[in-house]
Amino acid sequence: MANNLDGSNEPKRLPGVVRATAHAHGWAIVLDVASDLGCLEGHFPDLAIVPGVALIGWAESLAREYLDATGEVRALEQVKFNQLVRPGQQLMLTLSQDPDGAGIDYRFRDPQGERDFASGRLLFTHG
């Protein structure tokens, strides 16, 4: 179990934010994938990798924080996992919001923008 900044011993759910930069329709957020993230427990003992569902969860959580996304996720579209994400890596998450706020595109890349790790689209209910 991790000892978090809030004093809890719960495993960390989200990677650390190294920096976040606003752009025209969203954010570019550089993330540090630490080895003590809860999603890595048992996934897998000899070769730790971040589960794809965790990446989607990170995109949703950070969209709520940085883009003030509201409502429930009603659908996922165009979900792709191109490369394994391992502890010790940094990722750049790009979040881009539709003008009506109902859809958010996400893309996890290396910070240099040379390799795609995962991408997709979150569709939210209004409200």
Steps between C-alpha positions, in 0.01 A plus 500: 500500500614850426526777754321781316530874552159501667634261766300200379651163428273436202678413174546795268230508233642766268848569367681815608454811288839637391353797314177602330469742210173642367437512124211622285251218577659318792818406681833323456593334830833327561457210743751301704407131515631402844564141606269530804175553310220277624414380148839327478437267794496149354507627140744322447755387762789443257418779254295786642276669243224755537163342412314667214198559722725705732605723208135563416432577866791746509366674188154527658627626837731757346228614256276565800778692677642703209201535268225499763335205323172406668242227469558130461714340233235354269732356234857441394591535133806423290691350795848385399791362701816523290786449747544364852525762774751409773594654833781754476371649175371848442197547279343806344121486518328731254135576577288682240138592563216541250345849499178357653698322772345159431811335358865497601778354290798365693843388384790364704836556329861520607589859600691549172187407304670220308304194621131448570417281798120525508219717371125524484197712561284539811134595449324651801133543582404862551470601859 
